[in-house]
Amino acid sequence: MSWQCNVMMSHADKTVEESEFDIRGVGAITSLFVILVIGTTTFQITGTMSNKLIKSVFQVANASKSILNDQILIPSTLKKSLMTSSSFLQTPHSEIQVAIQQQRNKEEGLMTELVRDFLDPADFYKAIQNIGIDFFCGVPDSLLKDFCAYVTTNVPKQKHIITSNEGSAIALASGYHLATGKCGLVYLQNSGLGNTINPLISLAQQEVYRIPMLLLIGWRGEPGKRDEPQHKVQGQVTPGLLAAMGIPFQPLPDYIEGAEQALMTARQHLSTVKAPYALLVKRQTFLPFKLKTEEQFEFPLNREGAVKSIVDVIHDRDVIVGTTGMLSRELFEYRVAKDQGHERDFLTVGSMGHASALALGIALNRPKRQVFCLDGDGAAIMHMGTFATIGQSKVANFKHILINNGCHDSVGGQPTDAGNHKDFSFSAIAKGCGYKACFTAITEDEVKEAVKVIRNMEGPVFLEIKVTKGGRKDLGRPTRTPQENKADFMHFLAIN
């Protein structure tokens, strides 16, 4: 499809020379339509081509049904007036947009923030299957929790693997492609993009092995949306990171027709370019779906009970490094309940899996302090190589306490491999890495006694506390900023 027309442009009282445009295909004509409607330059189309071009714009735009991944809806009465109005091209773009929206509201009903769509996880899963994807892997995320819950509940285990970290998920999807020739889906929170960078650009990229995979990324810290400090910068740089890696992306629409269109765009890229493609998932995209899991082990304590038992018996000069997620929030609230300050605790609000290495850095350089790392099973698994570093460090004042509830509790309760208490043993791993002693506790009395014992032992030592999953629904967040936490903690280390 091709048109040729002469266009005279004037801007700021300056006339640009008449130019000839050869507009080919839907993409070009719809792009011109966007320029006509939202551009800041005044366009004047000379001769009899004026009305024909405007009509062609609408015809092709309607045929494509899409401009910039969004359906074009031109109210019929407004379309007619635009077709016949000679002042259309001189009307400021903001007035045109207001007129379009007012007419749309009149014809179709006013859209408010209280009237919106949500994407059914089941419908989205079927749409993914329709483009030929039936293998899923990744690390659970709070924005994806309902979709992840659906996948965990309905997809056979051999087709769904919850990985230790996001980089491993990229490698797993790559292996799946090599074995089957098919594309897998990798899900993650954008905070885990850093873990994916190496395998994405040195393994999957089209300049290397050209391995196609669909990335489903929860967009925490999305610009313009309120979020926790640790997510803000990550949210801002997420599009730039993907662009820098050469990975095309688009936000996932929150209605099935839009999601299907996004998936068709992804399929085209995956099948032709044979490289990763990403969909960014905004907050509250999915309808709720309740996770259905296999029968869980029940223990006397939950995670918060274990945290309280630890805090009750350690000394005032001891320091705690809390891992990412609910654990640090529960630690903060318990200090408030006991009318204690927060200067003894460093809360690792981000950097999942790195609390133990952080605590090791403190222990190495404050040898007179007893340093307790309160870890989680999902976090420990994410960067389990740190166990070897700690075990071989021979740091006497390092006390590693891991609270194992067998799930990623803060992002929807997806199971971890550590929930298989019959076949999985953190203590065996720690012992094999060189920890001097390893213990396991279940009851409150066992926890308190074990903490007293390991405090007086030469480390590094390891204590696993097995707890029941779940926590309070009304759990708050720290009221002190990360910078305040850092300043208080460093001051406490320096003066005591």
Residue pairs with C-beta under 8 A, 6 or more apart in sequence:
1 24
1 25
1 26
1 29
1 60
2 22
2 23
2 24
3 22
3 23
3 29
3 53
3 56
4 20
4 21
4 22
4 23
5 20
5 21
5 23
5 45
5 49
5 52
5 53
6 18
6 19
6 20
6 21
6 45
6 46
6 47
6 49
7 18
7 19
7 21
7 43
7 44
7 45
7 46
8 15
8 16
8 18
8 44
8 45
8 46
9 15
9 16
9 19
9 41
9 42
9 43
9 44
10 16
10 42
10 44
11 41
11 42
18 46
21 32
23 29
23 32
26 60
26 63
26 64
27 64
29 56
29 57
29 60
29 61
30 57
30 60
30 61
30 64
30 66
30 67
30 72
32 57
33 57
33 58
33 60
33 61
33 67
34 67
34 68
35 43
36 43
36 57
36 89
37 93
37 96
37 97
38 93
38 97
39 93
40 93
42 89
42 90
43 89
44 89
45 53
45 54
45 89
51 83
54 82
54 83
54 88
55 83
58 74
58 79
58 83
61 67
61 72
61 74
62 72
62 74
64 72
65 71
65 72
66 72
66 261
69 250
69 253
69 258
69 261
69 262
69 265
70 258
71 257
71 258
73 104
73 108
74 82
74 100
75 100
75 103
75 104
75 106
75 107
76 107
77 103
77 107
78 99
78 100
78 103
82 88
88 96
105 111
116 254
117 254
117 255
118 254
118 284
118 285
118 286
118 287
119 252
119 253
119 254
119 255
119 256
119 259
119 285
119 286
119 287
120 256
120 286
120 287
121 146
121 147
121 149
121 150
121 151
121 286
121 287
121 289
122 150
122 289
123 256
123 259
124 147
124 256
124 259
124 286
125 147
125 150
125 151
125 154
127 256
127 259
127 260
127 263
128 134
128 185
128 214
128 263
130 260
130 263
131 263
131 264
131 266
131 267
132 182
132 183
132 267
133 182
133 183
133 184
133 185
133 214
134 155
134 159
134 182
135 159
135 160
135 173
135 176
135 180
135 182
135 184
135 185
136 151
136 155
136 159
136 160
136 161
136 184
136 185
136 187
137 160
137 161
137 162
137 163
137 169
137 172
137 173
137 176
137 184
137 185
137 186
137 187
138 148
138 162
138 163
138 166
138 169
138 185
138 186
138 187
138 188
138 216
139 162
139 163
139 165
139 166
139 169
139 187
139 188
139 189
139 192
139 382
139 408
140 148
140 162
140 187
140 408
140 411
140 412
140 414
141 148
141 187
141 188
141 189
141 192
141 218
141 220
141 411
142 189
142 218
142 220
142 410
142 411
142 412
143 189
143 218
143 219
143 220
143 281
143 282
143 283
143 285
144 187
144 189
144 216
144 218
144 281
144 286
145 291
145 411
145 412
145 414
146 286
146 287
146 288
146 289
146 412
147 187
147 216
147 286
147 289
148 187
148 411
148 412
148 414
149 289
149 290
149 291
149 292
149 412
149 413
149 414
150 289
151 160
152 160
152 162
152 291
152 292
152 293
152 414
152 415
153 289
153 291
153 292
153 293
161 169
161 172
162 408
162 414
162 415
162 416
162 417
163 169
163 172
164 381
164 382
164 384
164 417
165 192
165 195
165 353
165 382
165 383
166 186
166 188
166 192
166 193
166 195
166 196
167 195
167 196
167 198
167 199
169 186
169 187
169 188
169 196
170 186
170 196
170 199
170 200
170 203
170 204
170 213
171 199
171 203
172 184
173 183
173 184
173 185
173 186
173 211
173 213
174 199
174 203
174 204
174 209
174 211
174 213
176 182
176 184
177 183
177 184
177 211
177 212
177 213
178 211
183 212
183 213
183 214
183 270
184 213
184 214
185 213
185 214
185 215
185 216
186 196
186 213
186 214
186 215
186 216
187 215
187 216
187 217
187 218
188 196
188 215
188 216
188 217
188 218
189 217
189 218
189 220
189 411
190 217
190 218
190 219
190 220
190 221
190 234
190 235
190 238
190 280
191 220
191 230
191 231
191 234
191 350
191 352
192 352
193 217
193 234
193 238
193 241
193 242
196 215
197 241
197 245
200 245
200 247
200 276
201 208
201 245
201 246
202 208
203 209
203 211
204 210
204 211
204 213
204 275
204 276
205 245
205 246
205 275
205 276
206 246
206 273
206 274
206 275
210 273
210 274
210 275
211 274
211 275
211 276
212 269
212 270
212 271
212 273
212 274
212 275
212 276
212 277
213 270
213 276
213 277
214 266
214 270
214 276
214 277
214 278
214 279
215 247
215 249
215 276
215 277
215 278
215 279
216 252
216 278
216 279
216 281
217 238
217 249
217 278
217 279
217 280
217 281
218 281
219 235
219 238
219 251
219 280
219 281
219 282
219 283
220 227
220 231
220 234
220 235
221 227
221 231
221 232
221 233
221 234
221 235
221 236
221 238
222 235
222 282
222 283
223 235
223 236
225 235
225 282
225 283
227 235
228 349
228 477
229 349
229 481
229 482
230 349
230 350
230 351
230 482
231 350
238 280
239 249
239 280
242 248
242 249
242 278
243 249
246 275
247 275
247 276
247 277
247 278
248 269
248 277
248 278
249 277
249 278
249 279
249 280
250 262
250 265
250 278
250 279
250 280
251 279
251 280
251 281
251 282
252 259
252 262
252 279
252 280
252 281
252 282
252 285
253 259
253 261
253 262
254 282
254 284
254 285
254 286
262 279
263 279
265 277
266 277
266 279
269 275
269 277
270 277
291 412
291 413
291 414
293 413
293 415
294 415
296 406
296 419
296 468
296 469
297 406
297 419
297 421
297 466
297 468
298 468
299 442
299 466
299 467
299 468
300 442
300 443
300 444
300 468
301 309
301 442
301 443
301 444
301 447
301 465
301 467
301 468
302 405
302 467
302 468
302 469
302 470
302 471
303 326
303 327
303 330
303 403
303 405
303 409
303 467
303 471
304 326
304 330
304 334
304 471
304 472
305 444
305 467
306 403
306 447
306 465
306 467
307 327
307 330
307 331
307 334
307 374
307 403
308 334
309 444
309 447
309 448
309 451
310 320
310 372
310 374
310 401
310 447
310 451
311 320
311 331
311 334
311 335
311 338
312 448
313 448
313 451
313 452
313 455
314 320
314 370
314 372
314 451
314 455
315 370
315 455
316 344
317 369
317 370
317 496
318 344
318 369
318 370
318 371
318 372
318 455
319 344
319 345
319 346
319 362
319 366
319 369
319 370
319 371
319 372
319 489
319 492
319 493
320 331
320 344
320 345
320 346
320 372
320 373
320 374
321 345
321 346
321 348
321 355
321 356
321 358
321 359
321 362
321 371
321 372
321 373
321 374
322 328
322 331
322 345
322 346
322 347
322 348
322 355
322 374
323 348
323 352
323 355
323 373
323 374
323 375
323 376
323 379
324 348
324 349
324 350
324 351
324 352
324 353
324 355
324 376
324 379
324 410
325 352
325 376
325 378
325 379
325 409
325 410
325 411
326 409
326 410
326 471
326 475
327 374
327 376
327 403
328 345
328 347
328 348
328 349
328 478
329 475
329 476
329 477
329 478
330 471
330 475
331 345
331 347
331 374
332 342
332 345
332 347
332 477
332 478
332 479
333 475
333 476
335 341
335 342
335 345
341 488
342 478
342 480
342 485
342 488
343 488
343 489
343 491
343 492
344 489
344 492
345 485
345 489
346 358
346 362
346 485
346 486
346 489
347 478
347 482
347 485
348 354
348 355
348 358
349 478
349 482
351 358
352 378
352 379
352 382
353 379
353 380
353 381
353 382
353 383
353 386
354 383
354 386
355 373
355 374
355 375
355 379
356 373
356 375
356 380
356 383
356 386
356 387
356 390
356 400
357 383
357 386
357 389
358 373
359 371
359 372
359 373
359 398
359 400
360 373
360 386
360 389
360 390
360 393
360 395
360 398
362 369
362 371
362 493
363 369
363 371
363 395
363 397
363 398
363 459
364 393
364 395
366 397
366 493
367 395
367 396
367 397
368 397
369 397
369 493
370 397
370 399
370 455
371 397
371 398
371 399
372 399
372 401
373 398
373 399
373 400
373 401
374 401
374 403
375 400
375 401
375 402
375 403
376 402
376 403
376 404
376 405
377 402
377 403
377 404
377 405
377 406
377 407
377 416
377 418
377 419
377 426
378 407
378 408
378 416
378 418
380 387
380 402
380 418
380 426
381 416
381 417
381 418
384 429
387 429
387 430
387 433
387 435
388 433
388 434
390 398
390 400
390 433
390 435
390 460
391 430
391 433
391 434
391 435
391 460
392 433
392 434
393 460
394 434
394 460
395 459
395 460
396 458
396 459
396 460
397 459
398 459
398 460
398 461
399 454
399 455
399 459
399 460
399 461
399 463
400 430
400 435
400 459
400 460
400 461
400 462
400 463
401 451
401 454
401 462
401 463
401 464
401 465
402 426
402 462
402 463
402 464
402 465
403 465
403 467
404 418
404 419
404 426
404 464
404 465
404 466
404 467
405 419
405 467
405 468
405 469
405 470
406 415
406 416
406 418
406 419
406 420
406 421
406 469
407 413
407 414
407 415
407 416
407 419
407 469
408 414
408 415
408 416
409 469
409 470
409 471
413 469
413 470
417 424
418 424
418 426
421 466
426 462
426 464
427 438
427 439
427 440
427 462
427 464
428 438
430 438
430 462
431 438
431 462
434 460
435 459
435 460
435 461
435 462
436 457
436 458
436 459
436 460
436 461
437 454
437 457
437 461
437 462
438 461
438 462
438 463
438 464
439 450
439 453
439 454
439 461
439 462
439 463
439 464
440 463
440 464
440 465
440 466
441 447
441 449
441 450
441 463
441 464
441 465
441 466
442 465
442 466
447 465
450 463
451 463
454 461
454 463
478 485
480 488
